């Protein structure tokens, strides 16, 4: 036996390296092309190399992937996967004799986008017949074809009825009927039920991101009632850990981070307040429609005298602010448009499953989303104040929370600021005054001391200001902008305006003959106009409130579908639509469209309650199936799209880390607050950054700062998403560094030591009992005799191996048990759910 025996599973894991979510990665690459590459090719290449050009220079066309592969007089323009060998990349970089475009080098970001596109294989989707018409075929004729309007995602949600099935005994809930009906058509049967230990471990990780305790497992095993599992689900939903787990899922969609990233990586020192708002919202089961309205238009909702409610609404608006921004962009108009574009893109994909950002430079190539509709919605966000200022390094907008301060506090705060300014000036003057001018230095010193004394007296009397990242309505006086309609920007360039884009909802959903819901006439500010829509009176303002009401209307065809699909995905590994952020033509079609609509209908009928939605899904037989493999079913349905078994899922890095802390007895369950140690809007990526971040903690992983461009290495190793972009489905790779991290990282070693210490304290005299407790804590099950024997052999061999380097027998024993505990942490069973 060798010391590596407990790690034999790692060789299998490394050998079985998998590629995750290939469809999702391809979809992201196509979106990158549509948003960042195609517009550059159109603007800078089409005039000389386009399909419609009268003279094609150099024999090269840039109108399709095939054109670029064929190349021109100098050879192929691209070599997919090899940017360094691609003439297009070399030309735009000005690296060789060929320099394109000849009028001037592209921006660095544009060059990087083309390089990245070629690197990932240069995907270029076929757009034949997909482009939306920009004008009706006939005057006053329809803008969209019947085929476009009939697309499944744009149809109203139908109140489907559960289908009849042959095996009625298997149907515990309507969810089961929808799934079983398709399995029976395919002549497949669902897997048998999971054993109770596997089921409670699955549910506990699902709802709280933590492993069940031995006591919780024992209680479930002892409960033989038909409601035993429902009792477990209700207990977990009532746990504060539920909001931390499911809040983190939403934070992926909201692209949460504690710093800006990009060019000026300054800290969002108050972003954590938005994160805590999200956690509170899930724990309180805040209705999802209300949750959305607060994040889009919390400052515009009906006034309330409850300051806590008002402050929550202001905090919720952090959703619009926490995106990455080019803060040092010299073109401030472009900066504001880019910020609004990012907000619209996150809103479109996160709430409606639509890639609205792909219509910035041209009509959407696949979905019926004209460029004018994009600018209709973009005007809502450009009419919203997101930035505090537009200085050389711009700063995001923040609001102060709490009740309005009393006049004496306002005066004291002003006095304090004046004194601090005077003190800084005195200290500067003192440093510049020569030592020989003793009288003057004494005078300055005395004034400075007096200022310090008054500051010391004032500071305790003034309560700290609590601020949150937020937005407000645009104001020409405060910000240089005000609510207004935008014009279509030809090829995405604001210096080439086209037709006006009045503020209307997406016309494929709201109809082609809508009346603008935002008045741009300042004379009507206090004069409500006739109600032209179902979502509120036409009035002055940005239009965010109308947008929030529209998207949360029960009859909206996308909002409920998209969200129930996200919840299904987190429970079953994949959504009923496997492209959760894209319900358009490039996205996947639903595997069970009737079930999706039934869930969406039930969700709205249940008052948009997320906790009730969990119960509907988890109390089904489908959720409680085992992961048992069936060769015949796998041959017929290799991707398990019909859900003939429960998929085996790896938990996220946050859950892995939290589970280590929990099993080792070190988890700090304190809720909320910040661990970031730096100042608000200070730079985080400098030589002091490691001291500011605060990863050395036993708090839950959701509270670790998320620093853009410098994500916690543990998280990066296990596929934490890029916090600069929203992502509804994380990749799940299996690569060697993951196993090596669990074997070698100081964190894993420290938690293994704590785990071993916990086992010794609980079972000081019985090695077999100690191993058994270790398995119950780490895996939620009993140890087998074979496993117990192997563990004993491992511990004995490890101690023998240490005799040459460690004379102390007790220390050898402790290190051997620590190594065993670390082997348990590094096993597949610890990081996967059965």
C-alpha positions in Angstrom: 0.0 0.0 0.0 1.2 3.5 -0.8 0.3 6.8 0.8 -1.5 7.8 -2.5 -4.1 5.1 -2.1 -6.8 7.3 -0.6 -6.3 9.7 -3.6 -6.8 7.0 -6.2 -10.1 8.7 -7.2 -8.1 11.7 -8.2 -6.5 9.8 -11.1 -9.9 9.0 -12.4 -11.1 12.6 -12.0 -8.0 13.9 -13.8 -8.3 11.3 -16.6 -12.0 12.1 -17.1 -11.6 15.7 -17.8 -14.9 17.0 -19.1 -16.0 19.9 -21.1 -19.0 21.5 -19.5 -21.9 23.2 -21.1 -20.6 23.3 -24.7 -23.9 24.7 -25.9 -23.7 27.5 -23.3 -20.1 28.3 -24.2 -21.0 28.4 -27.9 -24.0 30.7 -27.2 -21.7 33.1 -25.3 -19.2 33.1 -28.1 -21.9 33.9 -30.7 -23.2 36.7 -28.5 -19.6 38.0 -28.2 -19.4 38.0 -32.0 -22.8 39.8 -32.5 -22.1 42.5 -29.9 -18.4 43.1 -30.3 -17.1 41.8 -33.6 -19.8 42.0 -36.3 -20.3 45.8 -35.6 -16.6 46.4 -36.0 -16.5 44.5 -39.3 -19.6 46.4 -40.6 -18.2 49.8 -39.6 -14.6 49.5 -40.6 -14.4 46.7 -43.2 -17.7 46.6 -45.2 -17.1 49.6 -47.4 -14.1 47.9 -49.0 -14.8 44.2 -48.4 -18.5 43.9 -48.0 -20.8 41.7 -50.1 -22.4 44.8 -51.7 -19.2 46.5 -52.5 -18.7 47.4 -56.2 -15.0 46.6 -55.9 -13.7 44.1 -53.5 -10.2 45.2 -52.4 -7.5 42.6 -52.1 -10.0 40.0 -53.3 -11.3 39.7 -49.7 -14.9 39.8 -48.5 -15.8 40.0 -44.8 -19.4 39.2 -45.1 -19.3 35.7 -43.8 -17.1 33.2 -42.0 -16.6 31.4 -45.3 -15.4 34.6 -46.9 -12.8 35.0 -44.2 -11.7 31.4 -44.4 -11.3 31.7 -48.1 -9.4 34.9 -47.7 -8.1 37.1 -50.5 -5.0 37.7 -52.4 -2.7 37.2 -49.4 -4.4 34.0 -48.2 -7.0 33.1 -45.5 -8.0 36.0 -43.2 -8.6 33.8 -40.2 -7.3 30.5 -38.8 -10.0 29.5 -36.2 -8.4 28.9 -32.8 -5.1 30.5 -33.8 -5.2 34.3 -33.6 -1.4 34.5 -33.9 -1.6 32.9 -37.4 -4.7 34.9 -38.6 -4.0 37.7 -41.0 -7.1 39.6 -39.8 -5.7 39.8 -36.3 -2.2 40.7 -37.4 -3.6 43.4 -39.7 -5.7 45.1 -37.1 -2.9 44.9 -34.6 -0.6 46.7 -37.1 2.0 44.0 -36.5 3.1 43.4 -40.1 3.2 45.2 -43.4 -0.5 44.9 -43.8 -2.3 47.4 -41.6 -6.1 47.5 -41.5 -8.1 49.6 -41.5 -5.8 51.9 -43.4 -7.5 55.1 -42.0 -6.3 54.4 -38.5 -5.8 51.6 -35.9 -8.8 50.2 -34.1 -9.3 50.7 -30.4 -7.6 48.3 -28.1 -10.9 46.9 -27.0 -12.0 46.2 -30.6 -8.7 44.5 -31.4 -9.1 42.4 -28.2 -12.6 41.4 -29.2 -11.5 40.2 -32.6 -8.6 38.3 -31.2 -10.8 36.6 -28.6 -13.3 35.7 -31.3 -10.7 34.0 -33.5 -9.3 32.3 -30.4 -12.6 30.6 -29.5 -13.0 29.3 -33.1 -14.5 32.3 -34.9 -18.2 31.3 -34.6 -20.4 33.1 -37.2 -24.0 31.9 -37.0 -26.0 31.6 -40.2 -28.3 34.6 -40.5 -30.1 33.5 -43.6 -33.8 34.5 -43.2 -33.2 35.5 -39.6 -32.8 39.3 -39.9 -35.8 41.4 -38.8 -37.1 43.8 -41.4 -36.3 47.4 -40.5 -39.3 48.7 -42.4 -42.6 47.1 -43.3 -42.8 45.4 -46.6 -45.8 47.6 -47.5 -46.6 51.0 -46.2 -48.2 50.7 -42.8 -47.8 47.0 -43.1 -46.7 44.5 -40.4 -43.1 44.8 -39.1 -42.9 41.2 -38.1 -43.7 38.0 -40.0 -46.2 35.5 -38.6 -43.4 33.0 -38.1 -41.6 35.5 -35.9 -44.6 36.3 -33.8 -45.4 32.6 -33.4 -42.1 31.8 -31.9 -42.8 29.9 -28.7 -41.2 32.4 -26.2 -43.4 35.3 -27.4 -46.6 33.4 -27.0 -48.7 34.0 -23.9 -48.2 31.5 -21.1 -50.8 28.8 -21.3 -52.6 27.3 -18.3 -51.7 23.8 -19.2 -53.4 20.7 -17.7 -51.3 17.8 -16.5 -51.5 15.0 -19.1 -52.9 11.5 -18.5 -50.3 8.8 -18.0 -50.3 5.0 -17.7 -48.4 4.7 -14.5 -50.6 6.9 -12.3 -49.1 5.5 -9.1 -45.8 7.3 -9.9 -47.4 10.7 -10.1 -47.1 12.5 -6.8 -47.5 16.0 -8.3 -48.4 17.5 -11.6 -44.7 17.9 -12.3 -44.4 14.1 -12.4 -47.3 13.8 -14.9 -45.7 16.1 -17.5 -42.3 14.3 -17.2 -43.7 10.8 -17.2 -45.9 11.4 -20.2 -42.8 12.0 -22.3 -40.9 9.1 -20.8 -43.8 6.8 -21.6 -43.8 8.0 -25.2 -40.1 7.1 -25.4 -40.7 3.8 -23.7 -38.5 4.7 -20.8 -39.1 4.5 -17.0 -38.0 6.8 -14.3 -35.2 5.8 -11.9 -36.2 4.4 -8.5 -36.4 6.7 -5.5 -33.2 7.9 -3.9 -32.4 6.5 -0.5 -33.2 8.9 2.4 -29.6 9.7 3.2 -28.9 10.8 -0.3 -32.1 12.7 -0.5 -31.6 14.8 2.6 -28.0 15.6 1.5 -29.3 16.7 -1.9 -32.0 18.9 -0.5 -29.8 20.4 2.2 -27.1 21.4 -0.2 -29.8 22.6 -2.7 -31.5 24.9 -0.3 -28.7 26.0 2.1 -25.4 25.2 0.4 -24.4 23.2 3.5 -24.2 19.5 4.4 -26.8 18.0 6.7 -25.7 17.3 10.3 -25.8 13.8 11.6 -28.7 14.8 13.9 -30.7 16.1 11.0 -30.1 12.9 9.1 -31.1 10.8 12.0 -34.3 12.8 12.5 -35.3 12.3 8.9 -34.5 8.6 9.0 -36.7 8.2 12.1 -39.6 10.0 10.6 -41.6 7.4 8.6 -44.6 9.6 7.9 -45.7 10.5 4.4 -44.8 14.2 5.2 -41.3 13.4 6.4 -39.5 15.0 3.4 -41.9 18.0 3.3 -41.0 18.6 6.9 -37.3 18.7 5.9 -38.0 21.1 3.0 -40.0 23.4 5.2 -37.2 23.4 7.8 -34.6 24.2 5.2 -36.7 27.0 3.7 -37.0 28.6 7.1 -33.3 28.6 7.7 -31.3 31.9 7.3 -28.8 29.8 5.2 -31.5 29.5 2.5 -31.3 33.2 1.6 -27.5 33.0 1.5 -27.6 30.1 -0.9 -30.3 31.3 -3.2 -29.3 34.9 -2.9 -25.9 33.8 -4.4 -27.7 32.3 -7.4 -29.4 35.7 -8.1 -26.1 37.5 -7.6 -24.7 35.6 -10.6 -27.6 37.0 -12.7 -27.0 40.4 -11.3 -23.2 40.3 -12.0 -22.5 41.2 -8.4 -19.0 42.4 -7.4 -17.3 44.6 -4.7 -15.2 46.4 -7.2 -15.5 48.0 -10.6 -12.8 46.1 -12.5 -11.9 47.1 -16.1 -9.7 50.2 -16.4 -10.0 51.7 -12.9 -10.6 48.9 -10.4 -12.0 51.0 -7.5 -13.9 49.5 -4.6 -17.7 49.5 -4.5 -17.4 49.8 -0.7 -21.2 49.7 -0.2 -22.1 47.0 -2.7 -22.5 44.5 0.1 -25.6 46.3 1.2 -27.2 45.3 -2.1 -26.0 41.7 -1.5 -27.6 41.7 2.0 -30.8 43.1 0.5 -30.9 40.1 -1.9 -30.3 37.6 1.0 -33.1 39.2 3.1 -35.5 39.2 0.1 -35.1 35.5 -0.4 -35.3 34.7 3.3 -38.5 36.8 3.6 -39.9 35.2 0.4 -40.4 38.6 -1.1 -42.7 38.1 -4.1 -40.5 37.9 -7.3 -42.5 40.6 -9.1 -42.0 43.0 -6.2 -38.3 42.0 -6.0 -37.9 43.0 -9.6 -39.8 46.3 -9.4 -37.7 47.4 -6.5 -34.5 46.7 -8.4 -35.6 48.5 -11.5 -37.6 51.4 -10.1 -37.5 51.2 -6.3 -37.2 55.0 -6.0 -40.3 55.5 -8.1 -42.7 53.2 -6.3 -45.6 54.8 -4.3 -44.3 56.8 -1.4 -44.1 55.2 2.0 -43.7 56.6 5.5 -41.8 53.5 6.5 -38.1 54.5 6.3 -37.0 50.9 6.4 -39.1 50.0 3.4 -37.9 53.1 1.5 -34.2 52.3 2.3 -34.7 48.8 1.1 -36.0 50.1 -2.2 -33.1 52.5 -2.6 -30.7 49.6 -1.8 -32.3 47.3 -4.3 -31.4 49.8 -7.1 -27.8 48.7 -6.6 -28.7 46.1 -9.2 -28.5 48.8 -11.9 -25.2 50.2 -10.6 -22.8 47.4 -9.8 -21.8 46.6 -13.4 -18.2 47.1 -14.6 -17.6 50.5 -16.2 -14.8 52.2 -18.1 -14.5 55.0 -15.5 -11.6 56.8 -17.3 -13.3 56.8 -20.7 -12.5 60.3 -22.1 -15.7 60.4 -24.2 -18.3 60.9 -21.5 -21.2 60.6 -23.8 -20.0 57.2 -25.0 -19.4 56.3 -21.3 -23.0 57.0 -20.4 -24.3 55.0 -23.5 -22.0 52.1 -22.6 -23.3 52.1 -19.0 -26.9 52.1 -20.2 -26.1 49.4 -22.7 -24.7 47.2 -20.0 -27.7 47.8 -17.8 -30.1 46.9 -20.6 -28.1 43.8 -21.6 -28.2 42.5 -18.0 -31.9 43.3 -17.6 -32.8 41.7 -20.9 -30.9 38.4 -20.4 -31.6 38.2 -16.7 -35.3 39.0 -16.6 -36.6 38.2 -20.1 -34.0 35.8 -21.5 -33.4 38.1 -24.5 -30.0 39.3 -25.8 -31.2 42.9 -26.3 -27.6 44.1 -26.5 -27.2 42.4 -29.9 -29.4 45.0 -31.4 -27.2 48.1 -30.6 -25.5 48.4 -34.0 -28.0 46.7 -36.2 -31.3 44.9 -36.1 -31.0 41.6 -34.1 -29.8 38.9 -36.5 -32.0 36.2 -35.1 -34.8 37.6 -33.0 -37.5 40.1 -33.9 -35.8 42.9 -32.1 -35.3 46.0 -34.3 -32.5 48.5 -33.5 -35.2 51.1 -32.9 -36.7 48.9 -30.1 -33.3 48.7 -28.5 -32.9 52.5 -28.4 -36.5 52.8 -27.2 -35.5 50.9 -24.1 -32.0 52.3 -23.9 -33.5 55.8 -23.5 -35.0 54.7 -20.2 -31.6 53.9 -18.8 -29.8 57.0 -20.3 -32.6 59.0 -18.7 -31.5 57.6 -15.3 -28.7 58.9 -13.2 -26.2 56.1 -12.5 -23.0 58.1 -11.9 -22.2 60.6 -9.2 -19.9 62.5 -11.4 -18.1 62.3 -14.7 -14.7 63.3 -13.5 -11.4 61.9 -15.0 -12.2 58.8 -13.0 -15.9 58.8 -12.7 -17.7 57.7 -9.6 -21.0 55.7 -9.2 -24.0 57.4 -7.7 -24.8 56.7 -4.0 -27.8 57.7 -1.8 -27.8 58.3 1.9 -30.2 56.1 3.9 -32.0 56.8 7.1 -34.4 59.5 8.3 -33.6 63.1 7.2 -31.0 64.6 9.6 -32.1 67.3 12.1 -30.9 70.8 11.3 -28.4 70.7 14.2 -26.8 67.5 12.9 -26.6 69.0 9.4 -24.9 72.1 10.8 -22.5 70.0 12.9 -21.6 67.8 9.9 -20.8 71.0 7.8 -18.7 72.3 10.7 -16.8 69.1 10.9 -16.0 69.0 7.2 -14.9 72.7 7.4 -12.6 71.9 10.4 -11.1 68.9 8.6 -10.3 71.0 5.6 -8.8 73.7 7.8 -6.7 71.1 9.6 -5.3 69.8 6.4 -4.4 73.3 5.3 -2.7 74.0 8.7 -0.7 70.8 8.6 0.5 71.7 5.1 1.4 75.2 6.2 3.2 74.0 9.2 5.4 71.7 7.0 6.3 74.6 4.7 7.2 77.0 7.5 10.9 77.1 8.3 11.9 76.1 11.8 13.5 79.5 12.5 10.1 81.1 12.3 9.2 79.7 15.7 6.4 82.2 16.5 4.6 81.5 13.2 5.0 77.7 13.7 3.7 78.0 17.2 0.6 79.9 16.0 -0.1 77.3 13.3 0.4 74.5 15.8 -2.0 76.1 18.3 -4.7 76.5 15.7 -4.2 72.9 14.5 -4.5 71.6 18.1 -7.7 73.7 18.6 -9.1 72.2 15.4 -8.2 68.7 16.5 -9.9 69.3 19.9 -13.1 70.5 18.3 -13.1 67.7 15.8 -12.7 65.2 18.7 -15.7 66.8 20.4 -17.9 66.9 17.3 -17.3 63.4 15.9 -19.1 61.4 18.6 -22.2 63.6 18.2 -22.6 63.0 14.5 -24.0 59.6 13.4 -22.2 57.9 10.5 -23.8 58.3 7.1 -25.0 55.0 5.6 -24.8 55.1 1.8 -25.8 52.7 -0.9 -25.2 52.3 -4.6 -28.4 53.5 -6.2 -29.9 55.5 -9.1 -32.3 58.4 -9.5 -34.2 60.1 -12.3 -32.0 62.1 -14.7 -31.8 65.8 -14.1 -30.2 68.4 -16.4 -29.2 70.5 -13.4 -27.5 67.7 -11.4 -26.1 65.5 -14.1 -26.3 67.1 -17.5 -29.1 64.8 -18.7 -32.8 64.5 -18.4 -35.5 62.1 -19.4 -35.7 62.1 -23.2 -36.1 59.8 -26.2 -33.0 58.7 -28.0 -32.4 58.5 -31.7 -31.2 55.3 -33.3 -27.5 55.5 -33.5 -26.3 54.2 -36.9 -23.9 51.3 -36.4 -23.9 52.1 -32.7 -22.2 55.5 -33.1 -23.9 58.4 -31.3 -22.4 60.9 -33.7 -24.5 59.5 -36.6 -28.1 59.7 -35.3 -31.0 58.2 -37.2 -34.7 58.2 -36.6 -36.1 59.0 -33.1 -36.9 55.9 -31.0 -39.9 56.8 -28.8 -40.1 55.0 -25.5 -42.3 51.9 -26.2 -42.1 48.3 -25.0 -40.7 45.6 -27.3 -43.0 45.7 -30.3 -43.0 42.0 -30.9 -44.6 41.7 -27.4 -46.4 45.0 -26.9 -47.7 45.5 -30.4 -46.5 47.6 -33.3 -48.8 50.5 -32.7 -48.0 51.5 -29.2 -48.1 55.0 -27.8 -44.9 56.3 -26.2 -45.3 55.8 -22.4 -42.8 58.6 -21.5 -43.7 62.3 -22.0 -40.7 64.4 -22.8 -42.6 67.6 -22.4 -41.5 69.4 -19.1 -44.8 71.3 -19.1 -46.7 68.1 -18.3 -44.6 67.1 -15.3 -47.5 67.5 -12.8 -50.3 66.7 -15.3 -51.0 63.0 -15.6 -51.9 62.1 -19.1 -54.6 59.6 -20.2 -53.7 56.0 -19.5 -52.5 54.7 -22.8 -51.2 51.4 -21.5 -52.1 48.8 -18.8 -49.0 49.8 -16.8 -49.6 53.4 -15.7 -50.3 56.8 -17.0 -48.1 58.4 -19.6 -46.0 60.9 -17.7 -42.6 62.6 -17.5 -39.7 60.6 -16.1 -37.2 58.0 -17.3 -39.8 55.3 -17.9 -38.3 52.8 -15.4 -41.5 52.5 -13.4 -43.5 51.7 -16.5 -40.8 49.2 -17.6 -40.9 47.6 -14.1 -44.7 47.3 -14.3 -44.6 45.9 -17.8 -42.1 43.2 -17.1 -43.9 42.1 -13.9 -47.3 42.0 -15.4 -48.8 38.5 -14.9 -49.5 38.3 -18.7 -45.9 39.0 -19.7 -44.8 35.9 -21.7 -41.2 35.8 -20.6 -40.7 36.9 -17.0 -42.2 34.0 -15.1 -41.0 31.5 -17.6 -37.4 32.7 -17.3 -37.4 32.6 -13.6 -39.1 29.3 -13.0 -36.6 27.9 -15.5 -33.7 29.3 -13.4 -35.1 27.6 -10.3 -35.6 24.3 -12.1 -32.0 24.5 -13.3 -30.6 24.9 -9.8 -32.7 21.9 -8.6 -32.2 19.6 -11.6 -28.8 20.7 -13.1 -30.3 21.9 -16.3 -33.2 24.1 -17.1 -36.2 23.0 -19.1 -34.7 25.5 -21.4 -31.0 24.8 -21.3 -30.0 28.3 -22.3 -31.3 30.2 -19.3 -30.2 33.6 -20.5 -31.4 33.2 -24.1 -35.0 32.3 -24.9 -34.5 33.5 -28.5 -33.8 31.6 -31.7 -30.2 30.9 -30.8 -31.2 29.5 -27.5 -32.4 25.9 -26.8 -36.1 25.0 -27.1 -37.8 23.8 -24.0 -37.7 20.1 -23.4 -41.1 20.2 -21.7 -42.9 23.4 -22.9 -46.2 22.4 -21.3 -44.5 21.8 -17.9 -42.7 25.2 -18.2 -46.0 27.0 -18.8 -47.7 25.0 -16.0 -44.9 26.1 -13.6 -45.0 29.7 -14.7 -48.8 29.8 -14.3 -48.6 28.2 -10.9 -45.8 30.6 -9.8 -47.9 33.7 -10.7 -51.0 32.2 -9.1 -49.0 31.5 -5.9 -48.3 35.3 -5.6 -44.8 34.9 -7.3 -43.7 33.0 -4.1 -40.2 31.5 -4.7 -40.5 29.2 -1.6 -43.8 27.8 -2.8 -42.1 27.1 -6.2 -39.4 25.2 -4.4 -42.0 23.0 -2.7 -43.8 22.3 -6.0 -40.5 21.0 -7.6 -38.9 19.3 -4.6 -42.0 17.4 -3.4 -42.3 15.7 -6.8 -41.2 12.1 -7.4 -39.0 13.5 -10.2 -36.8 15.4 -7.7 -36.6 12.5 -5.4 -35.4 10.0 -8.0 -32.0 8.3 -7.6 -29.0 8.9 -9.9 -29.0 5.2 -10.9 -27.6 4.6 -14.4 -29.7 2.7 -17.0 -27.8 1.7 -20.1 -31.0 1.4 -22.3 -32.2 4.9 -21.2 -28.7 6.4 -21.7 -28.6 5.1 -25.2 -32.0 6.5 -26.0 -31.5 9.8 -24.2 -27.8 10.3 -23.5 -28.2 13.9 -22.2 -31.0 13.0 -19.8 -33.3 15.6 -21.4 -36.4 13.5 -20.6 -35.1 13.3 -17.0 -35.2 9.5 -16.6 -32.9 9.9 -13.6 -31.7 12.6 -11.3 -28.4 14.0 -12.5 -25.2 13.7 -10.5 -24.2 17.3 -9.8 -21.0 18.9 -8.5 -21.6 21.7 -6.0 -20.2 25.2 -6.5 -16.9 26.4 -4.9 -18.8 28.4 -2.3 -20.6 25.2 -1.1 -17.3 23.2 -1.2 -15.6 25.8 1.0 -18.6 26.2 3.3 -18.9 22.4 3.7 -15.3 22.1 4.7 -15.8 24.8 7.3 -19.0 23.2 8.5 -17.6 19.7 8.7 -14.5 21.0 10.5 -16.7 22.8 13.0 -15.3 26.2 12.1 -18.1 27.8 10.1 -19.1 31.3 11.3 -22.8 31.7 10.5 -22.9 35.5 11.2 -25.2 37.0 8.6 -24.5 40.1 6.6 -21.9 42.9 6.7 -18.7 43.5 4.8 -15.2 41.9 5.0 -13.6 44.4 2.7 -11.0 46.4 4.6 -10.4 49.2 2.2 -12.1 52.5 1.6 -15.0 53.2 -0.6 -14.0 54.0 -4.2 -10.3 53.4 -3.3 -8.2 51.3 -5.7 -8.2 47.6 -4.8 -5.6 46.2 -7.2 -2.4 47.7 -6.0 0.5 46.5 -3.8 -1.8 46.7 -0.8 -4.8 44.8 -2.2 -4.1 41.6 -0.4 -4.5 43.4 2.9 -7.8 44.9 1.9 -9.8 41.9 0.7 -10.3 39.7 3.7 -10.3 36.1 2.5 -8.8 34.8 5.7 -12.1 34.2 7.5 -14.4 31.4 8.5 -17.6 33.3 7.4 -19.8 31.9 4.7 -18.4 32.3 1.1 -21.2 34.6 0.0 -19.6 37.3 2.3 -16.2 37.1 0.8 -15.4 40.2 -1.3 -15.7 39.6 -5.1 -12.9 41.6 -6.7 -13.1 41.9 -10.4 -9.9 41.1 -12.3 -8.7 39.3 -9.1 -11.3 36.7 -8.0 -10.5 34.5 -5.0 -8.2 31.7 -6.4 -10.3 29.0 -4.7 -13.3 30.2 -6.5 -11.5 30.5 -9.9 -10.3 26.9 -9.6 -13.9 25.6 -9.4 -15.5 27.7 -12.2 -16.7 30.8 -10.4 -18.2 33.1 -13.1 -16.6 36.2 -14.4 -18.3 38.9 -12.2 -18.0 41.5 -14.9 -20.9 39.8 -16.8 -24.2 38.2 -15.9 -24.3 34.5 -16.1 -27.3 32.3 -15.4 -25.5 28.9 -15.7 -22.0 28.3 -14.5 -19.7 25.9 -16.3 -18.7 22.8 -14.4 -15.3 21.6 -15.6 -13.3 18.6 -14.3 -9.6 19.5 -14.4 -6.4 18.5 -12.6 -5.9 21.8 -10.7 -9.1 21.2 -8.8 -7.9 17.9 -7.4 -4.4 19.4 -6.7 -6.0 22.3 -4.9 -7.9 20.0 -2.5 -4.7 18.0 -1.9 -2.3 20.8 -1.4 -3.9 24.1 -0.5 -3.3 25.5 3.0 -7.0 26.1 3.4 -7.8 22.5 2.8 -5.0 21.4 5.1 -6.2 23.7 7.9 -9.8 22.5 7.7 -8.7 18.9 7.6 -6.8 19.5 10.8 -9.9 21.0 12.4 -12.0 18.1 11.1 -9.5 15.6 12.6 -9.5 17.5 15.9 -13.3 17.4 16.0 -13.3 13.6 15.5 -10.8 13.1 18.3 -12.8 15.2 20.7 -16.0 13.3 19.9 -14.4 9.8 19.7 -11.1 9.9 21.6 -10.7 6.2 22.2 -12.3 4.3 19.3 -10.7 4.5 15.9 -13.6 2.7 14.2 -16.1 5.1 15.6 -13.9 8.0 14.7 -13.9 6.9 11.0 -17.6 6.3 11.1 -18.3 9.8 12.4 -16.0 11.2 9.7 -18.0 9.6 7.0 -21.3 10.7 8.5 -20.1 14.3 8.7 -18.5 14.4 5.3 -20.8 12.2 3.2 -23.9 11.9 5.3 -23.8 8.1 5.3 -22.4 5.1 7.2 -18.9 3.9 6.6 -18.6 0.3 5.1 -16.4 -2.3 6.7 -14.1 -2.2 3.7 -13.8 1.6 3.9 -13.1 1.5 7.6 -10.4 -1.2 7.1 -8.7 0.9 4.4 -8.8 4.0 6.5 -7.1 2.1 9.4 -4.4 0.9 7.0 -3.9 4.3 5.7 -3.5 5.9 9.1 -1.1 3.2 10.2 1.0 3.4 7.1 1.1 7.2 7.3 2.3 7.2 10.9 5.1 4.7 9.9 6.2 6.9 7.0 6.4 9.9 9.4 8.7 8.1 11.9 11.8 9.4 10.1 10.8 13.0 10.4 8.6 13.3 13.4 9.7 11.8 16.8 6.5 12.7 18.7 4.1 9.8 18.4 1.0 11.9 19.2 1.9 14.4 16.5 2.4 11.5 14.0 -1.0 10.2 14.8 -2.6 13.7 14.5 -1.0 14.3 11.1 -2.1 10.9 9.9 -5.7 11.6 10.8 -5.5 15.0 9.2 -4.3 13.4 6.0 -7.2 11.0 6.1 -9.7 13.9 6.6 -8.1 15.8 3.7 -8.6 12.7 1.5 -12.3 12.7 2.4 -12.5 16.4 1.4 -10.7 15.6 -1.9 -13.0 12.7 -2.8 -15.6 12.9 -5.5 -18.3 12.0 -2.9 -17.6 15.2 -0.9 -18.1 17.6 -3.9 -20.8 15.7 -5.8 -24.5 15.2 -5.0 -26.0 11.8 -5.6 
